[in-house]
Amino acid sequence: MQYNVGICDDGKNICASLEEMVLRYAQKSKHKMDVGVWYTGEELCRYLEQGGHLDILFLDIELIRLTGMEVGDFIRNKLENRGMQIIYISGEPSYAQKLFKTQPMDFLVKPISVQQIEDALELAVKLLGKNEECFAIQNGRDYYYISYGDIIYFESAGRKIKIVATDAEKEFYGAIRELEKKLPREYFTVHRSYVINRTHVARYTYETVEMDNHAVLPISKAYRKQVRERLLRG
């Protein structure tokens, strides 16, 4: 599988350094990676609006005109692209909370090390792979397979668990307290009745989390610290 990786930063030296690190990782990991570089948010947005595809994007926040946050908002809300793994980069660590609404995969503070880039790429590749894997359930004599990437959250409904996905809802018998142990790392519990997919979170408050299908789910007191850490750190 080939991964299309984008780098958008107004510093040409930074772009060159990041590109070198990405290509070094690709050679080391045996993953095929095609790297594109943009120096302005406007150029990147035009490329994406015209049908360009990126799997992974390293995006500088402090771009000259259109900021990285505005580019992220364009990708998530104008293009409605939730699958791209966005990794923000900045010299200012205080942006982490502000970036959340654009659903970043990670946030790296400059100067960025080779290890940070490799760790970010490794996680991005895993997440992209999980989007292709499926969660299998049995309902009576019927079997269903739902892509992990399409599942928004699981909800406990008595002795059953309801799966809420982007284009379907299914139920199966099970205990939600055991479910998280079997799921990829982007899933976690926010309440005794809910296990959510982090990649579908649109926004959150201290007490609730809103998913990108507009469902607002409660965060119980027991999970609030854990949820905050998982949402901000990935």
Salt bridges, closest charged atoms under 4 A:
ASP9 OD2 - LYS110 NZ 3.10
GLU20 OE2 - ARG24 NH2 3.16
GLU42 OE2 - ARG65 NE 3.81
GLU49 OE2 - LYS78 NZ 3.31
ASP55 OD1 - HIS53 NE2 2.77
ASP60 OD1 - LYS110 NZ 3.40
GLU118 OE1 - LYS28 NZ 3.14
GLU133 OE1 - LYS130 NZ 3.28
GLU155 OE1 - LYS162 NZ 3.59
GLU169 OE1 - LYS162 NZ 3.90
GLU171 OE1 - LYS160 NZ 3.79
GLU178 OE1 - LYS181 NZ 3.23
GLU210 OE1 - ARG203 NH1 3.18
GLU210 OE2 - HIS214 ND1 3.70
ASP212 OD2 - HIS200 ND1 2.86
